[in-house]
Amino acid sequence: MTHGETHEHIRDQEAELAAAAEAGQDGAYRAYAAFLGKSGRMDQALPWWAKAAEHGDADAARTLAICHKDRWEFAEAERWYRSAADRDGACAFGLATLLKESGDQDGAQEWYARGAALGHVQSLTNGAVLKAARHGAFAEAQAQLDEAAELGDRKAASARQVIENIVDDLELWEGRLARAEADGDAEAAFEALSPLRDPEYAGMFTYYPSTIRAAEALYARAAAVGSHQALVEQAILVARDSDRIEEARALAVRAHDLGYSGAAYVLGVWAFERGDQRTAEHWFETAAAAPDGHDYARFYLGLIGIMQRRLDEAERWLRLTGDTEDEDQDEDDQYGGLPKMFVEQLEEIAAIRADPARLPDPELAARLPELRAAAESGGAEECFAYADALDRLYRLPDAADWYRRTGTPRALLELGRMLQDCQADETLLVPYFEPAAEAGDAGAAYSIAGIHTHAKNERAAGIWTLKAAELGHARAAWGVGWTSEERGGDPQFAERWYVRAAEGGLARPAFLAGRSMVRWGRYAEAERWLVRAWENDIPEAAYHLGRALRRLGRTAEAEQWLRRAVERSGDFDPPRGPLERRVDPRPELAELLVEAARDEEAAPLVADILAEYPGHLAGHRLAGRLARRRGDLATAEKHFAQIEERDSDPGTRMSLRDIRELLAQVTHEH
């Protein structure tokens, strides 16, 4: 059987499966859908998976849900999970996880429980962890995890150990605190809870939010003994819930009023994170002026001064920390032994002073009264012009006021970008970007995706990346395609977005689109994108273009491209994983030469391949063909025999059989 006959066999198999599916034969929907999926045709597979699911195939429903989830089509994913979740534990588990990721914790808890009732052990484990995480129901969770571990879930045992450690730690800290309470010792009460401030426990608060409430209660008890620092730590825990920020501020202000200077610093940080530099500056100045001073407050005051181009003030605040004399200080140290972070900001001040382009424009400053008058008597455009001028003049708090007063999507977008530059907490800035994104601004949507990416919110990042791509953002389209390809299993979806990104002018997605088209046999379509990639200095494009042209029968052009690929192969992308090898164009070129009966040119290439990779399939196959053509049957047999068990090409076994028959005849005759 030849290679062409192998393709003929595959076509026959597809025709049989398609006919059976069209006839509605038992199991045919699933079989045809699976065949199409393995062939990289998920678009064509989805309707057949749907037919299978509609006829009661729960695994087909789960497959559909996973595919739609991977495409960020969450409503469709939920629909297919729900179609079988009441009778299939795996679908119940998938639905619960989907709801959990969307923030519907009650729905997740319900479906984990229903999945567990259907005998799905992972649902039992995840439901137990969620109970502990949400409600602090540690004893109940531990009992469920014991049951899951007995049923064979290895993750259940490790989750139970984590919960046991949390329970033990909370009991230990409570015991220490109780002793300090009994003694009326405020300092000891605060120190009893010192492990809660260890970065080691940050993960505990993230993955088990119920522990935040437990820790908050402990700090409230320490504060009641008289520890003002404990009051601030309580406030910090309360502030983890954005809906309780005013409550957190009230606790910190109370601690400040009771005389704890560190509270002013915390209040300054919260204001800074929200982009409110006026309030931040007030609290940082309060903290810096305290008897014990506060170096980090001075650092932030310097940072705010730099952002607003109040450079003399900024330098004064930054240098205050270096007032103490150090016997070991370097005489050439112009910064007086300041910490590195302070020195870096002082160097930034020097760089700004040396670059007029980074200083406020005096001509624009002179126009401010005129722009303000127009803003106060005009509409949104005039307000925006004034806000923009204030922004460019680094009068940031005033600019923020006028952007808000303008209120248009464009103004709020510029406010969000300004606050990003001011190092505000990005997760708080999403509302400034959303109106522009909803109005069709692809860049705003992509910025939101970036914010969620930095916050490690994969679901939200995916939704907004897809939205930005749909609005025409080329890099977002590239990201959608790349994420889909990394997940695997949906090459059509990935390729579509690579094409959209390439149409937006990006070279790398053009290469990825062309490579995908070659992989799935659409050689004519691939040429355009691979040529563009080559013209943009992506050398590996030459290899895939050579493969495409060869299969289109344009062998002379294919040879040229493959030779270019061999010359530039050292510049190809490195392997993406430890099990992958760098793409090697030599076997493709050698095969082309062998097919053209140019054996003398092919032989050195084949020899080089086998010298570098002694077990190379194509190398041995080609070496066998060359040996057979020159009449060296023994050498041909040796090469084919080495790959007989590994080579899926039936031509290898046929060649080996023919050679052995010929060798037997030769042996018999002699």
N, C-alpha and C positions, 0 to 999 in steps of 0.2 A: 504493500500500500504506500502511495506517495504522500508527500505533505499535502498536496492539493486534495487527495482523496480523504485525508483526515478532516479537512474543512468541509468536504462534501458530507462526511458522516455526521459532523456537528449540525449541519443544515438539516439533514434528514431527521436527526433527533429533535431539533427544534420544531420542525413541521409536525412530527408525531405528537409532541407535547401540546402544541397549539391546537391541533385538531381535537385531542382529548379534552382540553379545557373548554373549547367552544362547544363540545357536546355535553359538557357538564358531568363528565365521568367522575367517579368517587376518587378524591385525592388529587385530581388533575389540576385544580386551581392552584393549590399549593405547589405542586411539582413544577408547573410552568412558571409561576412567580419566582420560585427559587432559581430556576434556570436563567431567567432574565436578569435577576439580581446578580448572579455570579458572572454574567456576561457584561456587567457594568451598565445595564439598562434599567435603572431603578424607576425612571419615569414610566416605562412600559410595564414594570412589575407591579407597581402600586395598585392599579385597578384589579389585577388578579389576586393580590393579597386581600383586597377589599372583598372580592367575591367569596374567597375562602372564609374570611371573618364573618361575613353576613350569613354563611351557611354553618356557623357554629364553631369554627376553628379558633380557639382562644389564643393559640400561639401565633396565628396569623394576625390577630388583633394586636397582640403585643408587638409584633414586628412592625406593623403599620405605625403604632404609637411611637416606637423608638425612632423610626425614620422621620416622622414629622417633627419629633422633638429635636432631632439632629439638624433639621432645617429651620429651627426656631418657630415652628408653626404649632404653638403650644395648645391652642384651642382644639386643633385637630388631634393632637396627641392625647389630650384629655378625653376627647370623644371616643377614641378607639379603646383606650384603657377602660373607660366606664362600660363599654359595650360588653365586656367579659369579666369585669372585676368582681361581680357578685357570685361568680362560679369558678374563678381561676385565681389561685393565690398569687401567681407571678404578676398578673395584671393588677390585682389589688395592691401589691407591693409597688409596682411601677406608678400607679395612680397616686398612692400615698407619698412617694418620693417627689413626684411632680408637684403635688400640692404643697409639700413642705418647702420646696425651692421657690414657690410663688409667694410664700408667706402665710398660706392658709394652714396654720398649725392644728386647728381643730379638725379640719378635713383630713390632714395627714394622720392624726391620732386615730380617727375613726377607721380609716382604711388599712392602717397597719394592724389594728385589732381584727378587722374582718379577714385580712390576709392570713393572720395567725390562726383564726378559727377554721380556715380552709386548709390548714396544715403547712403553710409556708413559713419555714423556720426563720428566714431572714426578716420577715415581717414581725415575728415575735421579738427578735433582737432589736430591730430599729424602733419598734413601738416602746420597748422597755427603756431604751436610751432616751427617747423623746419625753417619756414621763418624768424621768429623772431630770432632764435638762429644763423642762418647762415648769414643773410643779414641785420639784424636790422630793418626789415620791421615791426615795432611795430604797426603802425596804421592799416595796412592791416591785420595783425595777430589778433588784437583785434576785428576787424569786423567779421572775420571768427569764432572766438571763441564765440562771441555773438550769431551768427547763430547756432553754435553747441550746445550751452547751451539751446537755445530755442527748439532745437530738442530733448532735454532730456539727453545730455551727462553731467554728474555731474563734470567730470574732467575738462571740458572746462571752467567752471566758475572759478575754482581755478587757472588754468593756466593763465586766463585773469588777475586775480588779481596780480599774480606774475609779469607779463609783465607791468602792470600799475605801480607797485611799482618801477620796474627798470626805467621806463621812468621818473617817478617823481624824483627819486634819481639822475639820470643823469642831469636832468634840474636843480635841486638844486645845485649840485656840479659845474655845468657850470656857474650858476649865481654867486656863491661865487668867483669862479676863475676870472670871468669878472671884479668884483669889485677890486680884487687884481691887475689885469692887469692895470686897470685904474689908480691905485695908484702907479704902478711900484714897488710893494712890493713883492720881491722874497720869503721872508719867509711866508708871508700871502698866496701867491699863492700855496706854497707847503702844508701848513696847510689846505687850502680849500679842498684839495683832500685826507685828512687823512682817511676818511671812506673807501676809496678804499684799504687801507692796513689792514683793519679789517678782521680777519679770517671769519667773517660772510659772506663776499662777495666772498669767494673762490668758493662757489657753483655757484654763478652767472657767473663767468668766465668759469667754467667747462661746465655748461649746456647751457649757452648762449654765445658762443665764439664771437659773434658780439660785445659784450660789451667790449671785450679786445681791439678791435680797437678803440672804443669810449674812453676808459680810456687812452689808449696810446696817443691819440690825445690831451687829456686834460693835461697829463703830459708833452707832447712836448710844449704846450703853457706855462706851468709853468716854464719849463726849459728856454724858450725864455725870460722870465722875469728876469732870472738870478739864478734860483734855481738849483744848481748842484745835489742836492739830487733827485730832480724830474727827472733829466736826468738818474740817476741810476734806479729809479722806472720804467721809460719808458723802459729801457734796460731789466729789469726783465720781463716785460710784453712781449716784443719782443721775449725773450728767450723761452717763452712757445711754440713757433713754432720752432721745431728743425731745420727746413730749413733756419731759419733766425739767427742762433746762431752767425755767424760772424758779422752780423749787430748789434746784442746785445752787443757783445764784443767791437765793435768800439764805441758805445755810452758810455759804462762803462769806457773805456780807456780815452775817452774825458773828462768825469767827473773827473777822476783821475788827468789828466793833468791840469784841472781847479782848483785843490786843494782839492777835496773832498776825504778824506782818506777812507771813507766807500766803495768807488768804488773798492779799492784794495782788500778788504775782499770779495766782491761779485765775483770779477774775480778769486780769490783763490778758492772759493766754486765751481764755474763752472768747473774749472780745476780738482779739487778733485773729483767731481762727474763723470768726464770722465776718471778717473784713471790716469791722468797726474800729478804725484806727483811733478815732477820737477817744472813745471809751477805753480802749487798750492803753493809750498813752497816759490817761489819767491814773489808771491803776498801776501801771509800771512806775510812774513817777512816785506814787505813794509807797510802793514797795522799795524803790531805790533810796527814798528819803528816810526810811526806817532806821533806828539806831544801829541795827546790825547790818544794814544795807542789803542789797540783793543783786549780785553780779549779773544773773541772767535777765533781771529786769532792765539793767543798764544795757545789756546786749540788745534786747528788743527795742529799747529806745533808740539805740544807734541804728538799728535796722529800719525802723520807721522813719527816722531822719533821712537816711539814704534814699528810701523810696520816695520821700516827698522833696528831695533835693535840698533839705536843710542841713547842709554838709557840715557847717561849723558846729552846730548842736550835736549832730551825730558823732563827730570826732570827739567832742568833749565827753559825751557819755561813754564812749568806748574806751577812752584813755583813763577814766576814773578807776578802773579796776587795777591798773598797774601802779598805783601810788606807793605801795609798800616797797621798801628797798630790799634787794636780794644780794647777799655777799658774793654769790656765784654768777651774778648777772654779767653777760657779755658786754664789754664797753662799747662795742659797735652795734649793739641792739637798739635801734631807734624807737622800738616799741615798748621799752621798759619792762620786758619780761612778761608781756601779756599772753594769755592763752591763744592758741592757734586760731580759734574761731573769731576772736576779736581782731587779730592781726589781719586775717583775710578780709574783714570788712573795712579796716583802715586802708588796706591796699586797694580795695574797690573804690573808696572815696578818692584816692589819689588818681586812679584811672579815669574816674568821671571828670574830675577837675581838669585833666589833661585833654579831654575830648569835648570840644564845644557842641558836637552833635548830641551829646548825652545830657546837656544842660538845658534849662528852659529857654525857649526862643523869646528874646526881648521884644521883637516885633509883634509876636502873637500876644505877649503879655500886655503890650500897649493897647491892643484891640479889645481887651476884656470888658472894659466899661460899656463899649458899644454893643458887644455880644450879649452882655447881661441885660441891657435895656431892651434889646430885641427879644430876648427870651421871656422877659417879664410881660411884654405886651403882645407877644406872638403865640404861635402854636407849637406843635410837637417838633417840627423841623428846626425852629429857632432854639427851642430848649435843648434839642440834641446837639446843635452846633456849639452851644455854650458849654454843655457837659463835656463834649469832645475836646474843646479848647482847654478846659480845666484839667482834663485827663492828661493831655500832652504837655501841660505846664507842671505836672506832678502835684497838683492841688487835689489830692486823691479823695479826702473826705467830702469836699465840696462837689467834686465830680460825681461821687456816688449819690449825693443828694439829688443832683440835677438829672442823672440818668433815671433814678426812680421817679422823679417828678415827670419826666418825659413819658415813661411808661410803655412805650411801643416795644414790640418784639426786638427790633434792632437795638434800641437803647438798653434793654435788659441784657441782651447778648453781650454788648460792649461792657456793661457793668460786670457781668460774669467773668469775662476775659480779663478785665482789669483786676478783679479780686483774685483770680488765679495767679496773676503776676505778683500780687501782694502776699502770696503764700497762705491765702485763706484755705480752710478745710474744703477740699473739692466736693465732698459729698453734700455739703450744704449749699452748693452753688447750682445744682441741677435745675432748680426752679427758674433761674435766670436764663438758662439755655433753652428750656422747653418751649416757650412761646414761638421762638424763631424756628425751632425744629418742626413744630407742628404746622408752621406756616410754609414749610418746604425748604428750609435752609439746610442743605446737606452737611455743611461744615459744622453747624450747631449740633446736629444729630450725632456726628462723628465725635465731637467733643464730649457729649454725654456718654457715648460708648467708652471713650478713654477714661472718663471719671470712674465708671463702674468697673473697668478693667483694673485700674489701680486699686480699687476697693475690694478686688477679688470676688465681685458679684458676677459670675459667669453668665447667668441667665439674663440679667439686665444688660450686660455688655453685648451679648449676642443679639438681643432684640434691637438695641439701638444701632449696632453695626449693620444689621440687615436693613433697618430703616434708612440709614445714611446711604447704603449701597443702592437701595431702591430709588433714592432721590438723586442718584447720579454721582456719588462720591467714589472716585476710582480706587483710592486706598481702602475704603471700606469694602468695596466689592472684592478686592484682592483678599482682604481679611476673611470675608465670608467663605470664599473658595478655599483658602488655605485651611481654615478650621474644619471645614467639611472633609477635605482630603486627609487631614491628620486623624480624624475620627475613623475614616475608612468606610467603604461600603456604598458611597453615593457619588461616584465620579461624574455623573451627568450634572448634578447640582453644582459641584465644584467647578466643573469646566464652564458652565454658563456664566458664573461670576468672574472667572478668569477672563473670559471674552469681554464682559462688561468693563472690567478694569483695564484691559488692553485697549479697548475702544476709547477709554479715557486718557490714553497716552502713556501708560506704564509698560515698560519693556519686560520686566520680570514675569508679570502675569501673562504676557503674550507668549513667552517661552513655555510657561506651565500649561497654557491652553493648547499650544501646538503639540507639546509632548503627550498630553492626554489624548488628543485626536489620533496621533500615531498609535498610541497604545491600544486604542479601540478600533483601529482600522480605517479611520476617515482621513486618508492620506492627502487628498486634494485640498481639503479644508485646512489642513495643518500648515501647508506651505507658506501661506501669507504671514502667519504669526511667527513661524520659526525664522523666516527671512528678517522680519522686523527685530526679533531678538538678537540675531547675529549682527545686524547693523548697529545694535546698541551694546555690542561687546559682551554677549553671553555666548562663549565659545561652544558650550555643549549643544547649542541649537544646531550646529553643523552636523552632529551625529544623528540626531533625530530627523533632520531634513534629509540627510543621505538615506536613511532607512525608508522614509516616505517615498522619495523619488525612485528608489530601487523597486519598490512594490508597485509603483505606477508605470514601471517599464522604462523609465528614463535613466538607463544605467550609466550613460556617459556623465550626465549631471550628478547622479548619485555618487559616482566614483570621485568626482572633484570635491564634493562636500565631505565625503568620508576621509579623503586625504587631508583636508583642512582640519577635520576633527582629530585625526591622529597627531597632526603637528601641534594642536592646541590642547591636547588631552591633559597635560599637566596643569592647565588652568581650569579644568572642570571643577564643579562643586565637590567638596569632600563628602563621603558617605554620611547620611543622617543618623545612622545607628550602628552599633557594634557588629551587627550581623550583615550589614550592607557593604558592598564594594564600590569603589569609584567606577563610574561608567567607562568601559574600555571599547573604543570604536574599532580596534584591530580585527576582531572576529567578523564583524559585518563586512569590512573591506576585503578580508581574506576570502570570505564566502562568495562575494561578488566576483573576485578574480578567479576562483575555482570554477564557478559556473560559466565564466567566459573562457575556460580552458587556458588561462594564463598562469600555468602551474609554476613557472620559474619565478614569477613575481609573488605568487601566493606563498610558496614554501618558506621563505625567510620569516614572513609574518607569523605563520603557523608555528614555526620553531620557537620564535620569541614568546608566543603565547604560552606554549607548553613549558618552556624554561621557567617562566614566571609563575605559572599556575599548572603544576603537573597533572592535576585531575580535571582540567578544563574540558567540559563536555564538547562544546563546539570545536575546540582545538583538536581533540582526538578524532572527532567525526571527520573534520577536514583532512587531518593527517592520514586517516584511513583511506579516504577517497583518493588523495594524491598518491599514496603507496599503491593502491590497486591500479590506478591508471598507468603507473610506470611498471606494472607487472610484479611488484614485490608483495606477493600475497601473504607471506608470513608476517611482514610488518603491518600490513593492513589488518590482518586478523588480530594482532596484538592491540592495536589502537581501538578497534571496535569492541573487543572483548572487555577492555577496561571500563567501558561505559554502558555495556549491555543492560545491566540491571538498573541504571540510573536514568537512561535516556528515554524520554517519552516518544521520541520520533520513531515510528515503526520502521522507517527506512534503515535504521541502524541494525535491527535484528535481521531484516531481510538481507542486507549486505553481508552480515556475518555468516548467515546460513549459506548464501551463495558462495562465499569465499571458502568456507569449510568443505563444501561439496567439491569445489575445484581442487582444493588441496588434497582431498581424499582421492580424486581421480589421478592427480599427479603422482601421489604416493603409490597408488595401485599400479600405474604404468611402469614405475621404476622398481 
